[in-house]
Amino acid sequence: LVRLRESGGGSVQAGGSLKLACAGFGNTRDMFCMGWFRKAPGKEREMVATIDTGRTTYADAVKDRFVISGGYPTGSLFLEMNNLQPEDSAIYYCAAGSASCPHFRSWGQGTHVTVSS
């Protein structure tokens, strides 16, 4: 397992942008697959975006608005979020795993994102 620390959350108005960052501490081989998840109040946790060896996947709800970058072998992960909407409000978590996506074993503590209309 590795330790993951997210940063960059905050409050923005609808249509605004934020960039999240995740710093990984530990063996980079345990960060082969990295991804962002989110959990809104009263909803299940959902995958937002994942990356391994440059291959990316996105949830339909964020496709064309969010961009994931970084990942193996840097141990750093980013999520650029554009045209944010109130439904994007959630706690965003960074996750990592040693196998190809979507297998995750390590999780960060999360960072809050609030989008007001």
C-alpha positions as a Markdown table, in Angstrom:
| # | Residue | x | y | z |
|---|---|---|---|---|
| 1 | Leu | 0.0 | 0.0 | 0.0 |
| 2 | Val | 1.0 | 3.6 | -0.6 |
| 3 | Arg | 0.0 | 6.8 | 1.1 |
| 4 | Leu | -2.0 | 9.3 | -1.0 |
| 5 | Arg | -2.6 | 13.0 | -0.2 |
| 6 | Glu | -5.1 | 15.1 | -2.2 |
| 7 | Ser | -5.2 | 18.9 | -2.5 |
| 8 | Gly | -6.8 | 21.6 | -4.5 |
| 9 | Gly | -10.4 | 21.3 | -3.5 |
| 10 | Gly | -12.5 | 24.3 | -2.7 |
| 11 | Ser | -15.7 | 26.2 | -3.5 |
| 12 | Val | -16.5 | 27.7 | -7.0 |
| 13 | Gln | -19.5 | 29.0 | -8.8 |
| 14 | Ala | -21.1 | 27.0 | -11.6 |
| 15 | Gly | -19.0 | 27.2 | -14.8 |
| 16 | Gly | -15.8 | 27.6 | -12.9 |
| 17 | Ser | -12.7 | 25.4 | -12.8 |
| 18 | Leu | -10.6 | 23.7 | -10.2 |
| 19 | Lys | -7.5 | 21.5 | -10.4 |
| 20 | Leu | -7.0 | 18.7 | -8.0 |
| 21 | Ala | -3.7 | 17.2 | -7.2 |
| 22 | Cys | -2.7 | 13.9 | -5.5 |
| 23 | Ala | 0.8 | 13.1 | -4.2 |
| 24 | Gly | 1.7 | 9.5 | -3.7 |
| 25 | Phe | 4.2 | 8.3 | -1.2 |
| 26 | Gly | 5.7 | 4.8 | -1.5 |
| 27 | Asn | 6.7 | 2.3 | -4.1 |
| 28 | Thr | 5.6 | 3.7 | -7.5 |
| 29 | Arg | 4.9 | 0.2 | -8.7 |
| 30 | Asp | 2.0 | 0.3 | -6.3 |
| 31 | Met | 0.7 | 3.3 | -8.2 |
| 32 | Phe | 0.6 | 1.7 | -11.7 |
| 33 | Cys | -3.1 | 2.5 | -11.9 |
| 34 | Met | -4.3 | 5.7 | -10.5 |
| 35 | Gly | -7.7 | 7.3 | -10.5 |
| 36 | Trp | -10.1 | 9.8 | -9.1 |
| 37 | Phe | -13.4 | 8.9 | -7.4 |
| 38 | Arg | -16.1 | 11.0 | -5.8 |
| 39 | Lys | -18.8 | 10.6 | -3.3 |
| 40 | Ala | -21.7 | 13.0 | -2.9 |
| 41 | Pro | -24.0 | 13.0 | 0.1 |
| 42 | Gly | -26.7 | 10.3 | -0.2 |
| 43 | Lys | -25.0 | 8.8 | -3.3 |
| 44 | Glu | -22.7 | 5.9 | -3.9 |
| 45 | Arg | -19.0 | 6.5 | -4.6 |
| 46 | Glu | -18.4 | 6.7 | -8.3 |
| 47 | Met | -15.4 | 6.5 | -10.6 |
| 48 | Val | -14.5 | 9.9 | -12.2 |
| 49 | Ala | -11.4 | 9.1 | -14.2 |
| 50 | Thr | -8.5 | 6.6 | -14.3 |
| 51 | Ile | -5.1 | 6.4 | -15.9 |
| 52 | Asp | -2.5 | 3.7 | -16.4 |
| 53 | Thr | 0.4 | 3.8 | -18.9 |
| 54 | Gly | -1.2 | 6.9 | -20.4 |
| 55 | Arg | -4.5 | 5.1 | -21.1 |
| 56 | Thr | -7.4 | 7.1 | -19.7 |
| 57 | Thr | -11.0 | 6.4 | -18.9 |
| 58 | Tyr | -13.8 | 8.9 | -17.9 |
| 59 | Ala | -17.2 | 8.7 | -16.4 |
| 60 | Asp | -19.8 | 9.9 | -19.0 |
| 61 | Ala | -20.9 | 12.7 | -16.6 |
| 62 | Val | -17.4 | 14.3 | -16.8 |
| 63 | Lys | -16.2 | 13.4 | -20.2 |
| 64 | Asp | -15.2 | 16.5 | -22.2 |
| 65 | Arg | -15.1 | 18.6 | -19.0 |
| 66 | Phe | -12.4 | 16.9 | -16.8 |
| 67 | Val | -8.9 | 15.9 | -17.7 |
| 68 | Ile | -6.8 | 13.4 | -15.8 |
| 69 | Ser | -3.0 | 13.5 | -16.0 |
| 70 | Gly | 0.1 | 12.2 | -14.3 |
| 71 | Gly | 0.1 | 8.8 | -12.9 |
| 72 | Tyr | 2.7 | 6.0 | -13.3 |
| 73 | Pro | 5.7 | 6.3 | -12.9 |
| 74 | Thr | 5.5 | 9.8 | -11.4 |
| 75 | Gly | 3.4 | 9.0 | -8.4 |
| 76 | Ser | 1.5 | 12.3 | -8.9 |
| 77 | Leu | -2.0 | 12.6 | -10.2 |
| 78 | Phe | -4.0 | 15.6 | -11.3 |
| 79 | Leu | -7.6 | 16.3 | -12.3 |
| 80 | Glu | -8.4 | 19.4 | -14.2 |
| 81 | Met | -12.1 | 20.2 | -13.8 |
| 82 | Asn | -13.8 | 22.7 | -16.1 |
| 83 | Asn | -17.3 | 24.0 | -16.5 |
| 84 | Leu | -18.1 | 22.7 | -13.0 |
| 85 | Gln | -21.8 | 22.2 | -12.1 |
| 86 | Pro | -23.6 | 21.8 | -8.8 |
| 87 | Glu | -23.9 | 18.1 | -9.4 |
| 88 | Asp | -20.1 | 17.8 | -9.3 |
| 89 | Ser | -20.1 | 18.8 | -5.6 |
| 90 | Ala | -18.6 | 15.9 | -3.7 |
| 91 | Ile | -15.6 | 14.6 | -1.8 |
| 92 | Tyr | -13.0 | 13.6 | -4.4 |
| 93 | Tyr | -10.7 | 10.7 | -3.6 |
| 94 | Cys | -7.4 | 9.7 | -5.1 |
| 95 | Ala | -6.8 | 5.9 | -5.5 |
| 96 | Ala | -3.9 | 3.7 | -6.7 |
| 97 | Gly | -3.2 | 0.1 | -7.4 |
| 98 | Ser | -0.3 | -2.1 | -8.6 |
| 99 | Ala | -2.3 | -3.8 | -11.4 |
| 100 | Ser | -3.9 | -2.4 | -14.6 |
| 101 | Cys | -6.9 | -0.3 | -14.0 |
| 102 | Pro | -9.5 | -0.5 | -12.5 |
| 103 | His | -7.9 | -2.3 | -9.6 |
| 104 | Phe | -7.3 | 0.0 | -6.5 |
| 105 | Arg | -5.8 | -0.8 | -3.1 |
| 106 | Ser | -4.8 | 2.5 | -1.7 |
| 107 | Trp | -7.0 | 5.5 | -1.0 |
| 108 | Gly | -6.5 | 9.1 | 0.1 |
| 109 | Gln | -8.5 | 11.0 | 2.7 |
| 110 | Gly | -10.4 | 13.1 | 0.1 |
| 111 | Thr | -10.8 | 16.7 | -0.7 |
| 112 | His | -14.0 | 18.6 | -0.8 |
| 113 | Val | -15.4 | 20.3 | -3.9 |
| 114 | Thr | -18.4 | 22.5 | -3.7 |
| 115 | Val | -20.1 | 24.1 | -6.7 |
| 116 | Ser | -22.8 | 26.7 | -6.2 |
| 117 | Ser | -25.3 | 27.7 | -8.8 |
